[in-house]
Amino acid sequence: MLTYLIIFISLFLLALVYLKLADHFNIIDKPNQRSSHTEITIRGGGIVFYLAIVFFFFFSKYEYTPFFLAVSLISFVSFIDDLVTLGPKVRLVAHFSTAFLLLWQLGLLGSPLWMLVLIPIIIVGFFNLYNFMDGLNGMTGLYSMVVLSGFLLINLNEKIVNSDIIIYTLLALLVFGFFNFRKKAKWFAGDIGSMSMATLLFFLGATFMIKLEAPIIILIIVIYGIDSSLTIFLRMLRKEKITEAHRHHLYQKFVDVDKWSHLKVSFVYAGIQLLINLLIYYFYKANWTIQFLVILMVIVSFSSIYLLLISYYKKIENKFN
C-alpha cells in the first residue's frame, strides 16, 4: 500500500512539472473542426499513463520487456506527433513496429504467415479506434478506468498478469482525471495518452483472451468499438475521407445536438461499459457457445441503438440546416 501511495504522489508531482513545462513550451491543443472544446488547452497529459508503466517496469524488475519496448516506441512517436505533427508514413511505421513487439510479448511471432499479416493490421486498427474516441473531457480517463477495473477484477481471481501494471495505470488515471475531469480541463491526453493506453489495453485483452480462452473479453471495449467503427463505416458509405476532421461520432452528437456536458457523456459511456464488464465477469468461464451468444447479443443491441440514434440526430440536423 505504501508503494502505491509513493507512485501516486510521484505521478502527481510529475504531472505538475509537465503542466509547467507544457505551458512554457506552448504544448497546446487548438480547437478545430473535430474538437468538442472551444479553448486552447495543454495537450499530452496522457504522458502520466506512460510514466506509470515506466514505474511498473522498474519496480517489477523489467517484467514484460517486449511490451515495455512497444509502449515506449509508440509513446515517443505519439508525443513527437503531439508536438510537431508527423507524417502518416512515420506514424504507420511506428504503429506496425509496436504491433510486432506486442506479437513478441504474446508469443505469437511463430504464428502462420496469414496471422502475422492480419493481427498487426487489427492492432493498428485498434490503436486508431481508441485514438478517435479521445475528444471530450473525461472520456478517455473515465472509460479507461472502467476497462482497467474490469481487467483487475478478473485478474484478482485468475492471476493472469502482475496486477501492479493495472493498478499503477489506474493511479495515473486518477492523477490525469484531477486535471481533466472538469468543465474546463487543464489538459487533454493527446496522442501519447490514447496510444499508450491502447497499447496497454490490447496487451491485456489479448493476454486474457489467450490464457482464459475467453472470447467474451473482446466486449471490454465494445462501446468505444461500436461508436468508432460504425462511424468510420458510415463515413465510407458517404465517400468521405476518413482521415479528415469530423463531428460524426455519436458522442459528439450528444454534445452538439442535445447539448449534454462533456462529463455527462463521458459518465454515460463509462457507465454502460461498466455494466457490460459485469456481464463479462459473469460469463467469462462459460462455454464458447454461450460466450458467442452474449457477444452477438451485445454487439447487435448496441449497434442497433447507435444506428437509430445517428439516424435521429441526422434528421434533426437536416431540419435545422
Buried (B, 14 or more C-beta within 10 A) or exposed (E): EEEEEEBBEBBBEBBEEBBEEBEEEEBBBEEEEBBBBEEEBBBBBBBBBBBBBBBBBEBBEEBBEBBBBBBBBBBBBBBBBBBEEBEEEEBEEBBBBBBBBBBBBBEBEEBEEEBBEEBBEEBBBBBBBBBBBBBBBBBBBBBBBBBBBBBBBBBEEBEBBBEBBBBBBBBBBBBBBEBBBEEEBBBBBBBBBBBBBBBBBBBBBBBBBBEBEBBBBBBBBBBBBBBBBBBBEBBEEEEEEEEEEBBBBBBBBBBBBEEBBBBBBBBBBBBBBBEBBEBBBEBBBBEEEEBEEBBEEBBEEBBEEBBEBBEEBBEEEEEEE
